Amino acid sequence: MSTMTDAEKLDLSQQMFDAWDSLDWDRVVHLFAEDGVLHSVMQEPVVGRAAIAERMGILGAKAERLKLHIKAIGIIDGRVFVERVDDFDYDGHHGEVPVVGIMRMDGGKITEWLEYYDRPTLLAGMGITDDFGH
């Protein structure tokens, strides 16, 4: 059971969204628990800050602009649910991807972040034809 209030969870969520919008990958990584999980559900989960930092380094290397347009956010059974549209410029390409994210939090950190989106739509927006070898 989380030691965080709903207001603290929503605040932490906003801190994460702000970090993505400003392309502050170090901040993104820091907001995860040491053993945190970032899981785009159509891929294997990325587990631990070091692995998340590596993934952010790959993603961030060609990210030019990103805005997470939050459509709805709320707490259900202690988890933060967010519906959003990710609007981005990546390596000279533009994309918009509808996403639903679900975050678990404890101790002021994100312990698990599940992401649900259409991967081909994301990759097309990024101009990527090879799916990072996955």
N, C-alpha and C positions, 0 to 999 in steps of 0.2 A: 504494500500500500504506500502511495506517495505521501511525502511529508509536505508537499506544496499545496497551496490554496489554488482554486480555479483562477483567481486574478493573477497570481504569480505565474501560472502556466500560460495564460494568455499573454502576459508580458514577455516571457521567455520566447514564445512563438514570434512575437513582433520583433524582438531582438534578432532572431534568426532570419526573418524575412528581410529586415533592414540590412543585415550582413550580406545576404545574397544580392539585394538591389545595388549595394555599393561595391560588389565584387571583392569583398573583404574575406578571402578564403581562410586566413588565419583565424578570424573571429568565428566563422562557420565551424571550423574544427574545434575551437575552444568551447563552444556552446554544447558540444557533445560530452557525455560522460566518458571517462577513460576507456571503458569497455562498451561504449555506445555502438549502436547498429544503424546504418543507413541502408535501407533495403528498397530498391526499385524492384517491385515484386516479380518482374519478368526476368530478373537476373539473380545471381547469387548475392546474398547480403554482404555488405562491406562492414567488417567488424573491427572495432577499436579505433582510437584516434589516429594512430600511425597509418592504418589502411585508408581511413577517411581522408587524411591529409594527402596521401598519394593520389587518390581519386580526384580531390579538389585541384591538385596541381595539374593533372591532365586536363580536366575540364576548364580550369581557369586560364590555362596558357593561351587559349584562342577566344575566350569570351570577351566581347567588346562592350556589350550592354545587356542588362537584364532588369526586368521589372516584373515582380510577382503581383498580379492584379488579384487581390483577395475578393472573392464573391460572397463567401459565407464562412464563418468560423464559430466554433462552439465546443463545449465540453460534453462528452457522452461517456458515462462510466469511467470518469477520471482521465480520459484521453482527449487530446485536442484534435478535432476534425476540422480540416480546412479545404474548401473548394476554391480553386484559383485558376487563372490563366497565366502561364509563363510566357512573357513577351520578350524576345531576345534577339541580339545580333551576335553571331558566332562565326568567326573566320570568314567574314564577308557575306554571310548568309543571314536571312531573317526568318524567324519562326515564331509561331504562337501555338502553345500546347495546353489544352485543358488538363488539369491535374486534381486528384484528391489525395491529400496527405493525412496521415494519422500519426500523432506523436504521443509517446509515453515519456514522462518526465519524473525525475526525483532528485532531490538535493540541489536544485537550481540548474540541473543539466538535462539535456535530452538523452534518454536511455535507448530509445528506439524511434526511428522515423520510417514509416512505410509510405511508399509513393506508388500511386496507381495512375497510369497514363498510357496512351497508345505509343509504343516505342517507335514504330515506323514513322509516325507523324513527327516525333522529336528528331529522329535522325535526318529526315528529309529537311526539316527546318535548319538543322546544323550543316547541311550539305554533305553529310557523311553517308557513304555507300557501304563501307566496311564497319560492321558493328563491334568495333574495338576488339575483334577477335573472339567475342563471346557468342 
